[in-house]
């Protein structure tokens, strides 16, 4: 247990440039508090002490603003940066070295039974405000862009953005690390740029036609 706690602290020190010391991390990082509280709640959940597990979960939610259901399975070195407003559902499965940011929801899509929440494989990054919904899988080394809504499986080594989420990079050169989410492409902007270009082309064509008619009128 203590070895895993050291891993969690080291993970934050390596990934967060604002972390100045282990002492500061232990005392002030709500994401770390939420992860450690979940470990206790998950043990109680597996022992079928469901009420106690939920109590631990809710106390943690009150102090951290992060709601993790006791039934969720979370791997090693799970990094929650900031974290306010994060929701992780009961049947979520999260691999190792996963990072999620504030406002993320790993939730369900209705009242279905059984596995109803996402599975995140190793080295996944889910950026601020993203919603990953349903019993879907996010493959290894993939990224979910800020504000995206993902409803379908995402292959490994991919980047998904938009509403609904669309894979825009897969095994591409731009995937250089799981923390480069500030460089994610914007498919909405790309589409708007394409429409602007088409509009300019049509304006030029219309102007050309009007000029031709004026010249024909002058000749008559």
N, C-alpha and C positions, 0 to 999 in steps of 0.2 A: 504493500500500500504506500509506504513512504517513498519507495523508488518511483512509483507512478506520480506521486505528488511532486517530486523533484523534476520529473520529466515535464510535467505541466508548467512548472515555473520556468524551466529552461526554455521551453517552447515560446513562452511569452517574451522572455528576454531577447530571444533571437529574432522574433518577428515584429515586435513593437519598438520602434526607435524612441518612443516616449518613456519606456520602462527604464528607470535609472538604477534600481537595485531590487534584489529578491525580496527584501523586507517591504519595500513599497508595493511590489506586486501582490504579496500575500495579504497585505492590509487593505488595499484600495481597489483591486481589480474585481469588479462584480461578476465578470464572465468566469473567472476562476472560482469564485465563491459558488456560482450556480453549478458548475461542473462538479465540484467536490460535494455539494449538497445532493446532487443527483446520484452520485455513487452510493451515498447512504440510503437514499430513497429506493434505488434500484435493488439493493440487497434486501430491504424490507419487502419490496414487491415480489421478489423471487421466493421469499419465505411465506408468501400469501398473507402478509400483514398489510393488506391493501389500504386500510384506513390510516394507519401510521405512515405509510409511504406517501399517501396523498397529503397528509398534514405537513410532512417535511417539505414536500414539493411546494405547497402553498406558502409556507413560511419563507422559503427561498424566493419565491415569486414576489412576495411582499417587499423583501429587502433589496432584490436585484433588478426587478422588472423583467426577468427572464422566466418563461414558463416552460419547463421540461417535464413531460409526463414521466412518472416513475418507471413505466414499462419500456421506454425508449432504450435502445441498445447503442451505446456510444463507445468508440474505439479510443486509442491512445492519442495523446497530444492534440486533443480537440481544443481549438482556439476560438473563443468568442470575443471579438473586438468590440468594445463599448457594450452592445448587447441589449439595450433597452428595447422592449417590444418584441423580442424574439419568442416564437412559439414552436415547440417541437412535440409532435403527436406521439401517441402511445406505441404505435407499431413502426416508428421510424428506426432505421438501422443506419448508423453512421460509422464509416471506417476510420482508419488512422490518418493523422495529419490533415484533418479537415478544418477549414476556416469559414466562419460565417460572421456577418456584420449585423448591425442594428436593424430592427424592423423585419427580419426574415421570418417567414412562416413555412414550416415543413408540416403541411396539414393534409386533411382528407378533402374529399369532394362531396360528401353526403353522409348518409347513415348506413353505408355498406358494412358488412361484417368481415372479420378476418383481417388480412393485411390490407390496410387502407391508407398508409402513409408512405412517404418516399424512402428509398434506399440510396445513400450517398456512399460511393466507393472511396478508396484512398485518394488523398491529395486533391479533393474537390474544394473549390472556393465558391461561396454564394455571397454576392455583394449586397449592399444595403437595399432594403425594401423589397427584395425578390420574394416571390411566392412560388413554392414548389409543391404541387398539390396532387394527391392521389397515389396509388400504389405503382409508382414509376421508379426508374433507376437512372441515376446520374453516374456515368462511367468515370473511371479513374482519370485523374489529371484534367478534369473538365472544369469550366467556369460558367457561372450563371451571372449575367450582367445585372447591374442595379435596376430595380423596378420591374424586372421581367416577371412574367407569369408562365411557368412551365407546367404543361399538362401531359407531355409525352416523354418517353425515354430519350435520354441524351447519350450518344456514344462516347466512348473513351476519347481523351485528347481533343475535346471539342469545346467551342464557345457558343453559348446560346444567349440571345438577347431578344427583347421585344415582348409585345402582348398580341397574340399568344407567343410563347418563346419559339424562336427559330434558330436552328444551328447555322452560324455564319462562318465558323472556322472549324475545320476538322483535319487533324494531322498537318496543320499549316505552319509556316515559318514564324508566324506572329505569336504562337504559343511558346513563350520562352520561360515562363514561370507562373506559378499559380497566384502570384500577388500583383500581376500587372493589369488589374481590372480598370485602371484609369485610361488604358489604351484600347478598350473594347470598341469595336465598330458600332455604328448607329445605322441600322437598316432603314429606319424611318427617314432620317436625314438624307441617306443615299437615294431613297425613292423621291423625296421632295426635290433634290437636286436634279434627278433625271426628268421630273415633270417640268421644272424650270427651263431646262435645256430644250425640251420639246416645245414648250410655249414660245420660247425665243425663236425657234426654227419656224414655227407656224406664223408668228408675227412677221418675220422677214419674208416668208413666202407670200403672205397677204399683201404686204407693202409692194412686193414685186408685181403682183397681179394688178393692183390699183394703179401703179405707175404705167403699166402696159396699157390699161384702158384709157388713161389720160392722154397718152401719146397717140392712140388710135383716134380719140376724139379730136385732137388737134389737127390730125391729118384730114379728117372729114370736114 
